[in-house]
Amino acid sequence: MVLVETDTLVVRSHLQVGVNIVGERNLFWNFGDTLAPSAGYQSDKAWLEAYVKPGISWSKSFDGLAAYSKVSVVMSGTVGTDAFDTGDTGRLSLEEAYLGLRTEGDEERSFDLSVGPREYRAGTGMLLANGGSSGFTRGALKLGPHKAWEMAGLAHMRRGSLAGTAFYLDANESPDSDSGTRILGGDLRYDGRNERFLGVTVGTVLASNAPYPKAASGGIGMPSILPGARNGLNFVNVYARGTPLANSGALGDFFLAGDFAYEWNRDIDMRAWAGRLQLGYMFSQANWSPTIIYSYQSFSGDDPATGRLERFDPLYYEGNPSAWSTGSKSSMVFINSNINAHQLALRVTPTPSDILTLRAAYIRANKLLSPIQFGQATRVEEIDGIANPIAGVTHHHLSDDVFLEYTRIVNPNIYVTAGFSVSVPGRGIDSIVPVKAPLWSGGFINVVVNY
């Protein structure tokens, strides 16, 4: 939406609005009734959430350069009580407020410098993507309108197909759970033809008070909490995508993609890893252009048999179903740590305005008797006739998730999306509760307007 346009100055207004209605049954497999009945948690819920994100941006050109800026705020809230038992709440907060300088007119050689709150994603979003947190006091848990980092210093340079970005990031976390995490690093990426790319992201956590859970020795006992353990974390993430059969006629729509990440922190004797392999094919000549994608992703968990910490820290990953979430319902319980999953997605487009996607996930724990969340499922069980506190699960199979999603593109600015998903508990989930866990199901419908 252009407000002012001259030969050297462009001023635009921006507006994004989202409204979402959600209903859930047997939330978290009804753990509340079996593990904490005195808490009074209601496992069947329905709520409405919404946000409005207005903003303004400008760009001023001079001598082959352009100065630019954008400012936006988010007004978000929830009516009713959401999955995390928070409701009738909301906030008005600053989202973007950055100033930058970039080159113009030369796509082969360019630079772009900016500083201030803004969005930034490194690589495929495995570690650094969602710089802002939503839900809880801010409301709009599912819509997740907060994406920008609280502070982002970015220096981006490109020469032909090679691009590099140096970054300093400070996460925009909810005030009641701010870990004070600050990250310094860089990303180097090569982009080829046919959507091929190869890149690497490296970084270090300059400061953080985020704790890590550590499995008890042998898995028997309460997990210990290591305060401020994220401080000093180092990481490297290599990512790639290729079309190895690009010149093979009908097989040219096949693609192969992979990510691998390694983390270490000498201060706490930590070594952790994660990876994903994706295979995909688009039947571009068939009716409805079906696209099928298979992926296997795995994130290391802490081994109770060692003194070293092997639990992977997913940092600020992109957690939507088309990116790095593990399952649909299950992704609300399990972050990308001590978990692996086979996932399959089938997408069809009956018309250019209609998209139907079916996703299925088979989810397992990597390490038994080891935290999946912070002390997830800590309880007392009888082992060899002796009552002992344990954490994690005693069987690998956690759950099977199925998610059907429909999107209607009303016009280039308005999207309507509806979805329904079910999570079937596996033996791992059943091992936590004294009775068989029920199916967890739920649906939603939302409208997003973006100008």
C-alpha positions as CSV (number, residue, x, y, z in Angstrom):
1,M,0.0,0.0,0.0
2,V,2.0,3.0,-1.4
3,L,1.5,6.3,0.5
4,V,4.2,8.3,-1.2
5,E,6.2,7.5,-4.4
6,T,8.7,9.7,-6.1
7,D,11.9,9.0,-8.1
8,T,13.9,8.6,-4.9
9,L,11.4,8.1,-2.1
10,V,8.8,5.3,-1.4
11,V,6.6,5.2,1.7
12,R,4.3,2.3,2.3
13,S,1.8,1.3,4.9
14,H,1.4,-2.4,6.0
15,L,-1.4,-4.3,7.7
16,Q,-1.7,-7.9,8.7
17,V,-4.8,-9.3,10.6
18,G,-5.4,-12.8,11.8
19,V,-8.4,-14.5,13.5
20,N,-8.3,-18.1,14.6
21,I,-11.0,-20.4,16.3
22,V,-9.6,-23.5,17.9
23,G,-11.2,-26.5,19.5
24,E,-9.3,-29.4,21.3
25,R,-10.4,-32.6,22.9
26,N,-8.3,-34.7,25.4
27,L,-5.5,-32.1,25.3
28,F,-2.1,-33.7,26.0
29,W,-3.7,-37.1,25.9
30,N,-5.7,-36.1,29.0
31,F,-2.5,-36.2,31.2
32,G,-4.0,-33.6,33.5
33,D,-6.6,-36.0,34.9
34,T,-4.2,-38.8,35.5
35,L,-1.0,-37.1,36.6
36,A,-2.3,-33.9,38.3
37,P,-6.0,-34.3,39.1
38,S,-5.8,-31.7,41.8
39,A,-4.8,-29.0,39.3
40,G,-8.3,-28.9,37.8
41,Y,-7.0,-28.7,34.2
42,Q,-9.7,-29.0,31.6
43,S,-8.6,-31.2,28.7
44,D,-11.4,-30.1,26.4
45,K,-11.1,-26.5,25.4
46,A,-12.2,-24.0,22.8
47,W,-10.9,-20.5,22.3
48,L,-10.6,-17.6,19.9
49,E,-7.4,-15.7,19.2
50,A,-6.6,-12.7,17.0
51,Y,-3.9,-10.2,16.2
52,V,-3.5,-6.9,14.3
53,K,-0.1,-5.9,12.9
54,P,0.0,-2.4,11.4
55,G,3.3,-0.9,10.2
56,I,5.0,1.7,8.0
57,S,8.1,1.5,5.9
58,W,10.2,3.8,3.7
59,S,13.1,3.6,1.3
60,K,15.2,6.6,0.1
61,S,17.6,6.2,-2.9
62,F,20.8,8.1,-3.5
63,D,24.0,7.5,-5.4
64,G,23.4,3.8,-6.0
65,L,22.5,3.2,-2.3
66,A,19.2,3.1,-0.5
67,A,18.4,3.9,3.2
68,Y,15.4,2.1,4.5
69,S,13.4,1.4,7.6
70,K,10.3,-0.3,8.9
71,V,8.3,0.0,12.1
72,S,5.4,-2.2,13.2
73,V,3.5,-3.2,16.3
74,V,1.5,-6.3,17.2
75,M,-1.8,-6.2,19.1
76,S,-2.6,-9.8,20.0
77,G,-4.9,-11.6,22.4
78,T,-6.9,-14.7,23.3
79,V,-10.6,-14.9,24.3
80,G,-11.3,-18.1,26.3
81,T,-8.6,-20.4,27.7
82,D,-6.0,-21.9,25.4
83,A,-4.1,-25.2,25.6
84,F,-1.6,-23.9,28.1
85,D,-4.4,-22.8,30.5
86,T,-3.9,-19.1,29.7
87,G,-6.8,-17.0,28.5
88,D,-8.6,-13.7,28.3
89,T,-5.3,-11.9,27.9
90,G,-3.3,-10.0,25.3
91,R,-0.7,-7.3,24.8
92,L,0.4,-4.5,22.5
93,S,4.1,-4.8,21.8
94,L,6.7,-3.5,19.3
95,E,7.5,-6.0,16.6
96,E,9.8,-4.3,14.0
97,A,11.9,-1.1,14.3
98,Y,15.0,-1.4,12.1
99,L,17.1,0.9,10.0
100,G,19.2,-0.2,7.1
101,L,21.4,0.7,4.2
102,R,21.8,-1.4,1.0
103,T,23.0,-1.1,-2.6
104,E,20.7,-0.8,-5.6
105,G,20.9,-1.7,-9.2
106,D,23.5,-4.5,-9.1
107,E,22.2,-7.9,-8.3
108,E,25.5,-9.6,-8.8
109,R,27.3,-7.6,-6.2
110,S,25.5,-6.1,-3.2
111,F,25.5,-5.5,0.5
112,D,22.8,-4.8,3.0
113,L,23.4,-3.6,6.6
114,S,20.6,-3.3,9.1
115,V,20.1,-2.9,12.9
116,G,17.0,-3.1,15.1
117,P,14.1,-5.5,15.8
118,R,13.3,-7.5,12.6
119,E,12.7,-11.0,11.3
120,Y,15.7,-13.2,10.2
121,R,16.0,-16.9,9.4
122,A,19.3,-18.8,8.9
123,G,19.3,-21.6,6.5
124,T,16.2,-23.8,6.6
125,G,15.1,-22.5,10.0
126,M,16.5,-25.6,11.9
127,L,18.0,-23.4,14.7
128,L,17.4,-19.7,14.0
129,A,14.0,-18.6,12.6
130,N,11.4,-17.7,15.1
131,G,12.9,-14.8,17.0
132,G,9.7,-13.9,18.9
133,S,7.5,-15.9,21.2
134,S,3.7,-15.9,21.2
135,G,1.0,-17.2,23.6
136,F,0.8,-16.9,27.4
137,T,0.5,-13.2,28.4
138,R,0.8,-12.1,24.7
139,G,-2.1,-14.4,23.5
140,A,-2.5,-15.7,20.0
141,L,-0.8,-19.0,20.8
142,K,-1.5,-20.8,17.5
143,L,-1.4,-17.9,15.1
144,G,2.1,-17.0,16.4
145,P,2.3,-13.4,15.1
146,H,5.5,-12.5,16.9
147,K,8.4,-13.5,14.6
148,A,10.9,-10.6,14.9
149,W,14.0,-10.7,17.1
150,E,14.1,-8.1,19.8
151,M,17.4,-7.0,18.4
152,A,19.0,-8.1,15.1
153,G,22.3,-6.7,13.7
154,L,22.7,-8.1,10.1
155,A,25.5,-7.6,7.6
156,H,24.6,-9.3,4.3
157,M,26.8,-9.4,1.2
158,R,26.3,-11.2,-2.1
159,R,28.6,-11.8,-5.1
160,G,27.0,-13.8,-7.8
161,S,25.6,-17.0,-6.4
162,L,27.5,-16.8,-3.1
163,A,26.0,-14.9,-0.2
164,G,27.1,-14.4,3.4
165,T,25.5,-12.9,6.5
166,A,27.0,-12.0,9.8
167,F,24.4,-11.7,12.6
168,Y,23.9,-10.7,16.2
169,L,20.5,-11.8,17.6
170,D,18.6,-11.2,20.8
171,A,15.4,-13.2,21.1
172,N,12.1,-11.4,21.8
173,E,10.9,-13.8,24.4
174,S,7.8,-13.4,26.6
175,P,8.7,-11.1,29.6
176,D,7.7,-13.8,32.1
177,S,10.1,-16.4,30.6
178,D,12.9,-14.3,29.0
179,S,16.1,-16.3,29.0
180,G,18.3,-13.4,28.0
181,T,19.8,-15.4,25.1
182,R,22.1,-13.5,22.7
183,I,23.7,-15.2,19.7
184,L,26.6,-14.2,17.4
185,G,27.4,-16.0,14.2
186,G,27.3,-16.1,10.4
187,D,25.8,-17.9,7.5
188,L,27.4,-18.7,4.1
189,R,25.3,-19.9,1.2
190,Y,25.6,-20.9,-2.4
191,D,22.5,-20.8,-4.6
192,G,22.5,-22.7,-7.9
193,R,19.9,-23.3,-10.6
194,N,16.7,-25.3,-10.1
195,E,16.3,-24.4,-6.5
196,R,19.6,-26.0,-5.5
197,F,21.6,-24.6,-2.5
198,L,24.3,-25.4,-0.1
199,G,25.0,-23.5,3.1
200,V,26.5,-23.5,6.5
201,T,25.5,-21.6,9.7
202,V,27.8,-21.2,12.6
203,G,27.3,-19.4,15.9
204,T,27.9,-19.1,19.6
205,V,25.6,-18.1,22.5
206,L,27.2,-15.0,24.1
207,A,24.9,-15.0,27.1
208,S,21.9,-16.9,28.3
209,N,20.3,-18.0,31.6
210,A,18.3,-20.9,30.0
211,P,18.7,-24.1,31.9
212,Y,19.2,-27.6,30.6
213,P,17.7,-30.8,32.1
214,K,20.1,-33.8,32.6
215,A,19.1,-37.4,32.9
216,A,19.8,-39.1,36.2
217,S,22.6,-41.7,36.2
218,G,21.2,-44.9,34.7
219,G,17.8,-43.1,34.3
220,I,16.9,-43.9,37.9
221,G,16.1,-40.7,39.9
222,M,15.0,-37.2,39.3
223,P,16.6,-35.3,36.4
224,S,18.9,-32.5,37.5
225,I,18.6,-29.0,36.2
226,L,21.8,-27.2,35.0
227,P,21.2,-23.4,35.5
228,G,22.4,-21.2,32.7
229,A,23.7,-24.2,30.7
230,R,22.9,-22.6,27.3
231,N,25.5,-19.9,28.0
232,G,28.6,-20.7,25.9
233,L,26.8,-23.1,23.5
234,N,28.5,-23.4,20.1
235,F,26.8,-24.8,17.0
236,V,27.3,-25.5,13.3
237,N,24.5,-26.4,10.8
238,V,25.1,-27.6,7.3
239,Y,22.2,-27.6,4.9
240,A,21.6,-28.4,1.2
241,R,19.0,-29.1,-1.4
242,G,19.6,-30.6,-4.8
243,T,17.7,-31.8,-7.9
244,P,20.0,-34.6,-9.0
245,L,17.7,-35.7,-11.9
246,A,17.0,-32.2,-13.2
247,N,17.8,-33.1,-16.8
248,S,16.0,-36.4,-16.8
249,G,12.6,-35.4,-18.2
250,A,9.8,-36.5,-15.9
251,L,12.2,-37.2,-13.1
252,G,13.4,-33.6,-13.0
253,D,10.9,-32.7,-10.3
254,F,12.6,-35.0,-7.8
255,F,14.5,-33.2,-5.0
256,L,16.8,-34.3,-2.2
257,A,17.5,-32.1,0.9
258,G,19.4,-32.5,4.1
259,D,20.4,-30.8,7.3
260,F,22.9,-31.7,9.9
261,A,23.7,-29.8,13.1
262,Y,26.3,-30.3,15.8
263,E,26.4,-28.5,19.2
264,W,29.0,-28.4,21.9
265,N,29.7,-26.6,25.1
266,R,33.0,-27.2,26.9
267,D,31.8,-25.6,30.1
268,I,29.3,-28.3,30.8
269,D,30.8,-31.2,28.7
270,M,28.0,-31.1,26.1
271,R,28.0,-32.8,22.7
272,A,24.8,-33.1,20.7
273,W,23.6,-33.6,17.2
274,A,20.5,-33.5,14.9
275,G,19.7,-34.1,11.3
276,R,17.1,-34.4,8.7
277,L,16.8,-36.1,5.3
278,Q,14.0,-35.2,2.8
279,L,13.0,-36.8,-0.5
280,G,10.3,-35.1,-2.6
281,Y,8.6,-35.3,-5.9
282,M,6.1,-33.1,-7.7
283,F,3.9,-34.7,-10.4
284,S,3.8,-31.5,-12.3
285,Q,2.1,-33.1,-15.4
286,A,-0.7,-34.8,-13.4
287,N,-4.1,-33.4,-12.5
288,W,-4.0,-31.4,-9.2
289,S,-0.1,-31.4,-9.3
290,P,0.4,-33.8,-6.4
291,T,3.5,-33.3,-4.4
292,I,4.8,-36.0,-2.0
293,I,7.6,-35.4,0.6
294,Y,9.1,-37.9,2.9
295,S,11.3,-36.8,5.7
296,Y,13.2,-38.4,8.6
297,Q,14.5,-36.2,11.4
298,S,16.3,-37.0,14.6
299,F,17.5,-35.0,17.5
300,S,19.8,-36.5,20.1
301,G,18.7,-37.0,23.7
302,D,20.8,-37.2,26.9
303,D,22.1,-40.7,27.4
304,P,21.6,-41.8,31.1
305,A,24.5,-44.2,30.8
306,T,27.1,-41.4,30.4
307,G,28.2,-38.4,32.4
308,R,28.2,-36.1,29.3
309,L,25.2,-34.1,28.2
310,E,23.9,-35.2,24.8
311,R,20.6,-33.4,24.8
312,F,20.1,-31.3,21.6
313,D,19.1,-27.7,22.0
314,P,16.8,-26.6,19.1
315,L,17.2,-23.0,20.0
316,Y,14.6,-20.9,18.0
317,Y,13.5,-23.2,15.2
318,E,10.7,-22.7,12.8
319,G,8.0,-24.8,14.3
320,N,5.2,-24.8,11.7
321,P,4.1,-28.1,10.1
322,S,5.7,-27.4,6.7
323,A,9.1,-26.6,8.4
324,W,10.5,-28.2,11.6
325,S,7.7,-29.3,13.8
326,T,7.7,-32.9,14.9
327,G,4.1,-34.1,14.2
328,S,1.1,-31.9,14.6
329,K,-0.5,-32.3,18.1
330,S,2.7,-33.8,19.4
331,S,4.7,-30.7,18.5
332,M,2.9,-29.0,21.3
333,V,4.4,-31.4,23.8
334,F,7.8,-32.4,22.3
335,I,10.3,-29.8,21.3
336,N,13.0,-31.0,18.9
337,S,15.1,-32.9,21.4
338,N,15.4,-36.6,22.3
339,I,13.0,-37.4,19.5
340,N,12.9,-38.8,16.0
341,A,10.2,-39.0,13.4
342,H,9.3,-40.4,10.0
343,Q,7.0,-37.9,8.4
344,L,5.0,-38.0,5.1
345,A,3.2,-35.1,3.4
346,L,0.9,-35.2,0.4
347,R,-0.2,-31.9,-1.2
348,V,-2.7,-31.5,-4.0
349,T,-4.1,-28.3,-5.7
350,P,-7.5,-29.0,-7.2
351,T,-7.6,-25.4,-8.4
352,P,-5.0,-22.6,-8.3
353,S,-6.9,-21.2,-5.3
354,D,-7.3,-24.5,-3.3
355,I,-4.6,-26.4,-1.5
356,L,-5.2,-29.7,0.4
357,T,-2.4,-31.2,2.5
358,L,-2.4,-34.5,4.4
359,R,0.5,-35.0,6.9
360,A,1.3,-38.1,8.9
361,A,4.0,-38.7,11.5
362,Y,5.4,-41.7,13.4
363,I,7.2,-40.3,16.4
364,R,9.7,-42.0,18.7
365,A,12.0,-41.1,21.6
366,N,15.8,-41.5,21.0
367,K,16.7,-42.3,24.6
368,L,14.6,-44.0,27.2
369,L,14.5,-42.8,30.8
370,S,15.7,-39.4,29.7
371,P,13.9,-36.0,29.7
372,I,12.0,-35.2,26.5
373,Q,11.0,-31.9,28.0
374,F,12.2,-30.3,31.2
375,G,11.6,-33.4,33.4
376,Q,8.8,-34.6,31.2
377,A,6.8,-37.4,32.8
378,T,8.8,-37.5,36.1
379,R,7.0,-40.0,38.3
380,V,7.6,-42.9,40.7
381,E,7.6,-46.5,39.3
382,E,8.5,-49.8,40.9
383,I,11.8,-51.3,39.5
384,D,12.9,-54.7,40.9
385,G,10.4,-54.3,43.7
386,I,11.7,-50.9,44.7
387,A,9.9,-47.6,44.2
388,N,12.1,-45.2,42.2
389,P,11.6,-41.8,40.6
390,I,12.2,-41.8,36.8
391,A,11.7,-39.5,33.9
392,G,11.0,-39.8,30.2
393,V,9.4,-43.0,28.8
394,T,10.1,-46.7,29.0
395,H,9.1,-47.5,25.4
396,H,10.4,-45.7,22.3
397,H,7.1,-45.2,20.4
398,L,5.5,-42.0,21.4
399,S,2.7,-41.2,19.1
400,D,1.2,-41.3,15.6
401,D,-0.1,-38.0,14.3
402,V,-2.4,-37.3,11.3
403,F,-3.2,-33.8,10.1
404,L,-5.5,-32.7,7.3
405,E,-5.3,-29.1,6.2
406,Y,-7.2,-27.1,3.6
407,T,-6.3,-23.6,2.4
408,R,-8.4,-21.3,0.2
409,I,-6.6,-18.4,-1.5
410,V,-9.5,-15.9,-1.6
411,N,-7.2,-13.4,-3.3
412,P,-3.4,-12.6,-3.1
413,N,-4.0,-10.8,0.2
414,I,-6.6,-13.1,2.0
415,Y,-6.1,-16.7,3.0
416,V,-8.6,-19.0,4.8
417,T,-7.2,-22.2,6.4
418,A,-9.0,-25.0,8.2
419,G,-7.5,-28.1,9.7
420,F,-8.2,-31.2,11.8
421,S,-5.7,-33.4,13.5
422,V,-5.5,-36.5,15.6
423,S,-2.7,-37.9,17.8
424,V,-2.8,-41.6,18.6
425,P,-0.7,-42.3,21.8
426,G,2.0,-45.0,21.5
427,R,3.4,-47.4,24.1
428,G,5.8,-44.6,25.3
429,I,2.9,-42.3,26.2
430,D,0.9,-45.2,27.6
431,S,3.8,-46.0,29.9
432,I,3.5,-42.7,31.7
433,V,-0.1,-43.1,32.8
434,P,-1.8,-45.9,34.7
435,V,-4.6,-46.3,32.1
436,K,-4.4,-46.3,28.4
437,A,-4.2,-42.7,27.1
438,P,-7.1,-41.5,24.8
439,L,-6.9,-40.0,21.3
440,W,-6.1,-36.3,21.3
441,S,-8.0,-34.5,18.5
442,G,-8.8,-31.0,17.5
443,G,-9.5,-28.5,14.7
444,F,-9.2,-24.9,13.8
445,I,-10.3,-22.4,11.2
446,N,-8.5,-19.1,10.6
447,V,-8.4,-16.1,8.3
448,V,-5.3,-14.1,7.6
449,V,-5.3,-10.8,5.7
450,N,-2.0,-9.3,4.6
451,Y,-1.4,-6.0,2.9
